[in-house]
Amino acid sequence: MQELAQSFQSAERWIKRCARPLEAARWEYAFREGPADRVVDILTAYQNSDGGFGHGLEPDFWLPDSSPMASWAASRILREVEAGPAVPTVQSLVEYLCQTQGEDGLWPAVMPATREYPHAPWHEWTEGAKEQWMFNPSVELAACLVHWSQPGSRAAAQGWQTIQLAATRLVGCDVMDMHEISNYIAVAELMAGREAEFRQQTGYGLAEIQQKLADLAVAAVDPDVSKWAQGYRALPLTFVQGPDSFLCAAFGDLVQENLAFYAEQADENGLWPVTWEWAAYPNEFAAAKRWWQGIIALERYQALRAFGWL
């Protein structure tokens, strides 16, 4: 624990020196009782006049225009600091989501204009991209509409439309990409306390959805801890955010194994390696890699603290 505390201190110094101002503000909020308003103020600099987000907020694509994926990244940060529906940044985001939802209830995960700017290969737009990404990030964006809107409102109705479609896909699915699983898990957590409404809107019980997600998440994780350092892969803490997660029981001792793995893998700066690369744009990826290191450090120390390791 003493070594982990030293790693945390090293990471904090690195965040202040090298991370984006956004992650520095998020770190202050998470660990030093920093103001939520500071996080929202910096985040809003990534917001466009249409209410959506861009400008490389999600470091793997640098499209300045608004996109659902960058807006999804913003939505997670807004929920992290408990920004409510009265916050202007939230209101503008809700309006953007209402205006850009497709007739099929989905938002495009990848935009054609992305190819004009530095980006990771998985953000390259192609025909049929929507089928590849499925409900990532649409189901979580839909849950945000419900979360930040009044019951019975237009925004809430649009959100429930997508959630109903997504629930049907989930129940009939045997294998799912880890990112899409994470989107569904966020929805299940946002819907806590709305069990009756969820069943009315979707026809499924929230407990049934949670069990299906637990099955998919466990199947996505290799239980062989010796392989966890090999490349980019799902780990238990990819899905479990804290000890109150409905997934803790499903993963059992692997949660503690994952926490120990994080503690052991931290480097001299208290950071972890970025386990993916871009096929092109080496100079831009060097910057994106640094941004990701700040994001990864923030998320992992939050998890370590949530489980009492800090």
C-alpha positions as CSV (number, residue, x, y, z in Angstrom):
1,M,0.0,0.0,0.0
2,Q,2.9,2.4,0.7
3,E,4.3,1.8,-2.8
4,L,0.8,2.5,-4.3
5,A,0.6,5.7,-2.2
6,Q,3.9,6.8,-3.7
7,S,2.7,5.9,-7.2
8,F,-0.4,8.0,-6.6
9,Q,1.7,11.0,-5.5
10,S,4.0,10.6,-8.6
11,A,1.0,10.4,-10.8
12,E,-0.5,13.6,-9.3
13,R,2.6,15.5,-10.0
14,W,2.7,14.2,-13.6
15,I,-1.0,15.1,-14.1
16,K,-0.3,18.7,-13.0
17,R,2.8,18.9,-15.3
18,C,1.8,17.0,-18.4
19,A,-1.9,16.1,-18.6
20,R,-4.6,18.2,-20.3
21,P,-6.1,20.9,-18.1
22,L,-9.4,18.9,-18.3
23,E,-7.8,15.8,-16.6
24,A,-6.0,18.0,-14.1
25,A,-9.3,19.6,-13.1
26,R,-11.0,16.2,-13.0
27,W,-8.2,14.9,-10.8
28,E,-8.6,17.9,-8.4
29,Y,-12.4,17.2,-8.3
30,A,-11.9,13.4,-7.7
31,F,-9.1,13.5,-5.1
32,R,-8.7,17.1,-3.7
33,E,-12.3,18.4,-3.4
34,G,-11.8,20.6,-6.4
35,P,-14.8,22.4,-7.9
36,A,-17.1,20.6,-10.3
37,D,-17.7,24.0,-12.0
38,R,-14.0,24.1,-13.0
39,V,-14.4,20.7,-14.8
40,V,-17.5,21.8,-16.6
41,D,-16.0,25.1,-17.6
42,I,-13.0,23.4,-19.2
43,L,-15.2,20.7,-20.8
44,T,-17.4,23.3,-22.3
45,A,-14.5,24.6,-24.3
46,Y,-14.8,21.4,-26.4
47,Q,-18.5,22.1,-27.0
48,N,-19.7,23.5,-30.3
49,S,-22.5,25.9,-31.0
50,D,-24.9,23.1,-31.8
51,G,-24.4,21.6,-28.4
52,G,-22.3,18.6,-29.5
53,F,-18.7,18.1,-28.6
54,G,-15.5,17.7,-30.7
55,H,-12.0,19.1,-30.9
56,G,-10.3,15.9,-29.9
57,L,-12.1,15.5,-26.6
58,E,-12.0,11.7,-27.3
59,P,-8.2,11.6,-28.0
60,D,-8.4,8.9,-30.7
61,F,-10.0,11.2,-33.2
62,W,-9.3,14.9,-33.7
63,L,-12.5,16.0,-35.6
64,P,-13.3,19.5,-34.5
65,D,-17.0,19.2,-35.5
66,S,-19.6,17.7,-33.2
67,S,-19.9,14.0,-33.1
68,P,-22.0,11.6,-31.0
69,M,-18.8,9.7,-29.9
70,A,-17.2,12.9,-28.6
71,S,-20.5,13.9,-27.0
72,W,-20.6,10.5,-25.3
73,A,-17.2,11.2,-23.8
74,A,-18.5,14.5,-22.6
75,S,-21.6,12.9,-21.1
76,R,-19.4,10.6,-18.9
77,I,-17.5,13.5,-17.6
78,L,-20.6,15.5,-16.9
79,R,-22.1,12.6,-14.9
80,E,-18.8,12.1,-13.1
81,V,-19.1,15.6,-11.6
82,E,-22.9,15.1,-11.1
83,A,-23.9,17.9,-13.5
84,G,-27.7,18.2,-13.4
85,P,-30.2,19.0,-16.1
86,A,-30.2,22.7,-15.2
87,V,-26.5,23.1,-16.2
88,P,-26.4,25.0,-19.6
89,T,-23.7,22.6,-21.0
90,V,-26.0,19.7,-20.2
91,Q,-29.1,21.4,-21.7
92,S,-27.2,22.2,-25.0
93,L,-25.9,18.6,-25.1
94,V,-29.5,17.2,-24.7
95,E,-30.7,19.4,-27.5
96,Y,-27.9,18.2,-29.8
97,L,-28.7,14.6,-29.1
98,C,-32.4,15.2,-29.8
99,Q,-31.6,16.8,-33.1
100,T,-29.1,14.2,-34.3
101,Q,-30.8,10.9,-33.4
102,G,-31.5,8.9,-36.5
103,E,-34.9,7.6,-37.5
104,D,-33.7,4.1,-36.5
105,G,-33.0,5.4,-32.9
106,L,-29.3,5.4,-33.3
107,W,-26.5,8.0,-33.5
108,P,-23.6,7.4,-35.9
109,A,-20.5,6.3,-34.0
110,V,-18.1,7.4,-36.7
111,M,-18.5,10.5,-38.9
112,P,-17.3,10.7,-42.5
113,A,-15.4,13.9,-41.8
114,T,-13.2,12.1,-39.3
115,R,-11.0,10.9,-42.1
116,E,-9.9,14.5,-42.8
117,Y,-8.2,14.8,-39.4
118,P,-5.8,12.6,-37.4
119,H,-7.5,9.6,-36.0
120,A,-7.0,6.0,-34.9
121,P,-7.8,3.3,-37.5
122,W,-10.9,2.1,-35.7
123,H,-12.4,5.6,-36.2
124,E,-12.0,5.4,-40.0
125,W,-15.4,5.9,-41.5
126,T,-16.6,3.2,-43.9
127,E,-19.9,2.2,-45.4
128,G,-21.8,0.0,-42.9
129,A,-19.9,1.5,-39.9
130,K,-23.2,1.7,-37.9
131,E,-23.7,-2.1,-38.1
132,Q,-20.1,-2.6,-36.8
133,W,-20.6,-0.3,-33.8
134,M,-24.2,-1.3,-33.1
135,F,-25.4,0.4,-29.9
136,N,-22.0,1.9,-29.0
137,P,-22.5,4.7,-27.9
138,S,-26.2,5.1,-28.8
139,V,-27.7,3.1,-25.9
140,E,-25.7,5.2,-23.3
141,L,-26.6,8.5,-25.1
142,A,-30.2,7.4,-25.0
143,A,-30.0,6.8,-21.2
144,C,-28.5,10.3,-20.8
145,L,-31.6,11.7,-22.5
146,V,-33.8,9.9,-20.0
147,H,-31.5,10.8,-17.1
148,W,-31.4,14.5,-17.9
149,S,-35.0,15.0,-19.0
150,Q,-38.4,15.3,-17.5
151,P,-40.6,12.1,-17.7
152,G,-42.9,12.3,-20.7
153,S,-40.8,14.9,-22.5
154,R,-39.7,14.7,-26.1
155,A,-36.1,14.0,-25.1
156,A,-37.2,11.2,-22.7
157,A,-39.4,9.6,-25.3
158,Q,-36.5,9.6,-27.8
159,G,-34.2,8.0,-25.2
160,W,-36.7,5.3,-24.4
161,Q,-37.1,4.5,-28.1
162,T,-33.4,3.6,-28.4
163,I,-33.3,1.8,-25.0
164,Q,-36.1,-0.5,-26.0
165,L,-34.4,-1.5,-29.2
166,A,-31.1,-1.9,-27.4
167,A,-32.7,-4.1,-24.7
168,T,-34.1,-6.4,-27.3
169,R,-30.7,-6.8,-28.9
170,L,-29.0,-7.4,-25.6
171,V,-31.3,-10.2,-24.5
172,G,-30.8,-12.0,-27.8
173,C,-27.0,-11.6,-27.9
174,D,-24.4,-14.2,-27.0
175,V,-21.2,-12.3,-27.6
176,M,-20.6,-8.5,-27.5
177,D,-17.7,-6.1,-27.9
178,M,-16.3,-4.9,-24.6
179,H,-17.0,-1.2,-25.4
180,E,-20.7,-1.9,-26.2
181,I,-20.9,-4.0,-23.0
182,S,-19.6,-0.9,-21.1
183,N,-22.3,1.2,-22.7
184,Y,-25.0,-1.2,-21.6
185,I,-23.6,-1.3,-18.0
186,A,-23.7,2.5,-17.8
187,V,-27.3,2.3,-18.8
188,A,-28.1,-0.3,-16.2
189,E,-26.5,1.9,-13.6
190,L,-28.4,5.0,-14.7
191,M,-31.7,3.1,-14.6
192,A,-31.2,2.1,-11.0
193,G,-34.3,3.4,-9.2
194,R,-36.3,3.3,-12.4
195,E,-37.1,-0.4,-12.4
196,A,-40.9,0.0,-12.9
197,E,-40.5,2.6,-15.7
198,F,-37.8,0.5,-17.3
199,R,-40.0,-2.6,-17.5
200,Q,-42.9,-0.5,-18.8
201,Q,-40.8,1.1,-21.5
202,T,-38.9,-2.0,-22.6
203,G,-40.8,-5.1,-21.5
204,Y,-37.7,-6.4,-19.6
205,G,-36.9,-6.4,-15.9
206,L,-33.7,-4.6,-14.9
207,A,-32.5,-7.6,-13.0
208,E,-32.8,-9.7,-16.2
209,I,-30.7,-7.1,-18.0
210,Q,-28.1,-7.0,-15.3
211,Q,-27.8,-10.8,-15.4
212,K,-27.3,-10.8,-19.1
213,L,-24.7,-8.1,-18.8
214,A,-22.9,-10.1,-16.1
215,D,-22.8,-13.1,-18.4
216,L,-21.4,-11.1,-21.3
217,A,-18.9,-9.2,-19.3
218,V,-17.5,-12.4,-17.6
219,A,-17.2,-14.0,-21.1
220,A,-15.3,-11.0,-22.4
221,V,-12.5,-11.3,-19.7
222,D,-9.8,-13.9,-19.8
223,P,-9.5,-15.3,-16.3
224,D,-5.8,-16.0,-16.9
225,V,-4.1,-13.1,-15.0
226,S,-0.8,-13.9,-16.7
227,K,-2.2,-12.7,-20.0
228,W,-3.5,-9.4,-18.8
229,A,-0.4,-7.4,-19.8
230,Q,-0.6,-8.7,-23.3
231,G,-2.1,-6.0,-25.5
232,Y,-5.5,-4.2,-25.3
233,R,-8.1,-6.4,-23.7
234,A,-11.0,-6.3,-21.3
235,L,-10.3,-6.7,-17.6
236,P,-12.8,-6.9,-14.7
237,L,-12.3,-3.2,-13.9
238,T,-13.1,-2.4,-17.5
239,F,-16.7,-3.0,-16.3
240,V,-16.6,-2.7,-12.5
241,Q,-16.4,0.9,-11.3
242,G,-16.7,0.3,-7.5
243,P,-17.7,-2.2,-4.8
244,D,-21.4,-1.3,-5.3
245,S,-21.4,-2.6,-8.9
246,F,-23.8,-5.4,-9.6
247,L,-21.0,-7.1,-11.5
248,C,-18.7,-7.6,-8.4
249,A,-20.3,-11.0,-7.5
250,A,-20.0,-12.2,-11.0
251,F,-16.2,-11.6,-11.2
252,G,-15.5,-12.7,-7.6
253,D,-11.8,-12.7,-6.7
254,L,-10.8,-11.4,-10.2
255,V,-11.7,-7.9,-9.0
256,Q,-9.0,-8.0,-6.3
257,E,-6.6,-9.6,-8.8
258,N,-7.2,-6.7,-11.2
259,L,-6.6,-4.2,-8.4
260,A,-3.3,-5.9,-7.6
261,F,-2.4,-6.0,-11.3
262,Y,-2.9,-2.2,-11.5
263,A,-0.8,-1.6,-8.4
264,E,2.0,-3.8,-9.7
265,Q,2.0,-2.4,-13.2
266,A,2.3,1.3,-12.4
267,D,5.6,2.8,-13.6
268,E,8.0,5.3,-12.0
269,N,5.6,8.1,-12.8
270,G,2.7,6.3,-11.3
271,L,1.3,5.7,-14.8
272,W,0.3,2.8,-17.1
273,P,1.2,2.2,-20.7
274,V,-1.2,2.9,-23.6
275,T,-1.7,-0.6,-25.1
276,W,-2.8,0.5,-28.6
277,E,-1.3,2.4,-31.4
278,W,-2.4,4.3,-34.5
279,A,-1.4,3.0,-38.0
280,A,-0.7,6.6,-39.1
281,Y,-0.1,10.1,-37.7
282,P,2.9,9.3,-35.4
283,N,3.4,12.9,-34.2
284,E,-0.3,13.3,-33.4
285,F,-0.5,9.9,-31.7
286,A,2.4,10.9,-29.4
287,A,0.2,13.7,-28.2
288,A,-2.9,11.5,-28.0
289,K,-0.9,8.9,-26.1
290,R,0.0,11.5,-23.4
291,W,-3.7,12.6,-23.1
292,W,-4.7,8.9,-22.7
293,Q,-2.1,8.4,-20.0
294,G,-3.8,11.1,-18.0
295,I,-7.2,9.7,-18.5
296,I,-6.1,6.1,-17.7
297,A,-4.3,7.3,-14.5
298,L,-7.4,9.2,-13.3
299,E,-9.8,6.2,-13.9
300,R,-7.5,3.6,-12.3
301,Y,-6.7,5.6,-9.2
302,Q,-10.5,6.3,-8.8
303,A,-11.1,2.5,-8.9
304,L,-8.2,1.8,-6.5
305,R,-9.6,4.3,-4.1
306,A,-13.2,3.0,-4.4
307,F,-12.0,-0.4,-3.3
308,G,-10.0,0.9,-0.4
309,W,-6.5,0.5,-1.9
310,L,-5.7,4.2,-1.5
